[in-house]
Amino acid sequence: MATIGDIGVAAGINILSSLIFLVAFAVLRLQPFNDRVYFPKWYLKGLRSSPTESGAFIKKFVNLDLKSYLRFLNWIPDALRMPEPELIDHAGLDSAVYLRIYLLGLKIFVPISLLAWSILVPVNWTNSTLQLSEDLKKVHYSDIDKLSISNIPLKSQRFWAHIVMAYVFTFWTCYVLKREYEKVTSMRLHFLASERRRPDQFTVLVRNVPPDPDESVSENVEHFFLVNHPDHYLTHQVVYNANKLAKLVEKKKNKQNWLDFYQLKYSRNQAKRPVMKTGFLGLWGNKVDAIDFQTSEIERLSKEIAAERERITNNPDSIMPAAFVSFRTRWGAAVCAQTQQSRDPTIWLTEWAPEPRDVYWHNLALPYVSLTIRRLIIFIAFFFLTFFFMIPIAFVQSLANIEGIEKTLPFLKFIIEIPFIKSFIQGFLPGIALKLFLIFLPTILMLMSKFEGFISISSLERRSASRYYIFNLVNVFLGSVISGTAFEQLNTFIHQSANEIPKTIGVAIPMKATFFITYIMVDGWAGIAGEILRLKPLIIFHLKNFFLVKTEKDREEAMDPGSLGFNTGEPQIQLYFLLGLVYAAVTPLLLPFILIFFSLAYVVFRHQIINVYNQEYESAAAFWPDVHGRIITAMFISQLLLMGLLSTKEAAQSTPFLIALPVLTIWFHWFCKGRYEPAFIRYPLQEAMRKDTLERAREPNLNLKGYLQNAYIHPVFKGEDDDEDKELDDQWETESEVVPTKRQSRKNTPLPSKISSGSSPSLPEVIE
């Protein structure tokens, strides 16, 4: 059983690791040749250029200004100095609200920590239950356990302190959550009202367009919206299955990178032309001239790309039964996106279109009817992934049990009993082992989300985050608790009734506090400090800069600013909310470690958002209902487990008073869901009309059709240079023009109103 000394060793290791990472970052960021690694966002905005130093050649690579090293911690106040409105303008609302999750953690847990340490810790510590049990040789304990509820004797009146504090913690958390939900909702509505014009404000995605024997998909879409939205329909862009073309373009880009590498290599040593093998990964095959081979491959791929483009444009089977439909006003788009279009609810399905950079084009080519089957397959796969992962989790937990290791590997006993080794195993090894097991999990979950068919990067990340949270809840939290303390009594656990499970887990929770403390230090302290160092992007940038970069454009492409990674970051935060709420009334010793995590993470990610991350999309904080719901779930779980724990303490008089807490928590969740969540699901027509009116007053001659015409063309159709771009844009603009209908029912198409006049090139032919 881990002691305070073991925790001290783990804390020392992790604090030292964190300091090394932070000092290394503070020094590396000052070097001119690392400027694009640690400040890429400013380069992408065009507000920063490569440092140039006259004089010694070494000054271009190394900062020789000794005074700057004395100010190496200036990045901390710099990260905190930018006010929130400026941060929203600089990085977007998603990034600003994401940071508020860390502030929310501090708002919740700082008062809870003060109350827990001033009231519950003395109540727990001033008992002798564990001491008496040890004297009777019934149990072994450490000083950490004396700070927990485990030190309270059975039937004690002191449990009333824990029950009262549970109510206080719940009411305070609900109060903070309500205030934050209200604030974020207001920020979202203000952001949408003041946001500059974007194509997705006027565009909806239409899916499951019914087939028509007389008309193409494009003609069918135009006809439907001219009839049903005559005053607001403007234009549309059908969706093409360009997945094969996208693969060819990506392959050509890869070949171009290799060609650049070999040309740069040859320019440095023209005495010998580079050669390569044509086999797998260049490991075997015929030796050929590398430059000539890559050039011929690029020429071949260019021909294949041109042929595939031609095939897509001329083959009706390449057109999917879906289209991006744009409207003259935001009001018209909001009405279409938020209403049922047909008496058959399975066709003409409309939803808000993602912004163009948020579209995940690959999944637009998936048949809509296959999505239900795909999601069922992934549901089953995720179920088995989650529960089969219990096996490595159980192994990790065995590392925290010295007795178990000595029993399995008796020849290591003399080494394990060395005090420092024992402290290292119990205080550090379990946390780092669990962290290593979880490295590949986000990639697996993202692949699952892509297979399900979500059509935007933001929805992919939110779905992946949801699954990651469930995985953490089942495996990292419940799995660690159960396998770490009840694994040897597994047969009894399996055969007990369902209402006994909260009791079993509740009893186990105090015993696992030390494991979660070590995990927080590894993942939440050293892990966050390692995030700011950006070791992987640093190495990759310098490799690309040496082997591939020839121009400033190449150097810009070599930068990897990355993004927040909502699918991995948010579930990690939610695990700390869960641990904090569960252990607040059970083992308050854990709370200071969580506070350090939230404080350090807030500063680090604020710096990264300001200087590094380039967000891939902007959803206007659409993820906040998920954040709120998961904290509510954590509260609910903490209340059930506290009830289970107290029921084993024979506190029959006091335990029933906890029953009201889950009921109040569920009521609070439904209140917030009805009061605030609609702002994250639907766009108010009042706001749309107000924004349209202001825009017409400010820009009466706006050519909206020209602005929207090519907004949702697949990126692979946009060419590789400006001339090709213009030629292809003209081609696709011509092809997107609607043509006269071939159906007799088209004679009922209404005359254009004054607002919609000229919205369709084919309309004059229609009304003749």
Helices and strands as residue ranges (DSSP letters): H 4-28, G 32-34, H 35-38, H 40-44, G 57-60, H 66-70, H 75-81, H 84-91, H 93-115, I 116-120, H 121-125, H 129-135, H 143-146, G 149-151, H 159-194, G 199-201, E 203-207, H 217-228, E 233-240, H 243-268, E 275-277, G 280-282, E 287-289, H 290-314, G 316-318, E 319-327, H 330-337, E 349-352, G 356-358, H 361-364, G 368-370, H 371-388, H 390-399, H 402-408, G 410-412, H 413-416, H 419-427, H 429-437, H 441-452, H 457-471, I 472-479, H 480-485, H 490-495, G 498-500, H 501-511, H 513-519, I 520-526, H 527-533, H 535-547, H 552-558, H 566-583, G 588-590, H 591-611, H 624-647, G 655-658, H 660-675, H 678-681, H 685-698, H 704-708, G 715-717, H 722-736, G 744-748, H 763-766
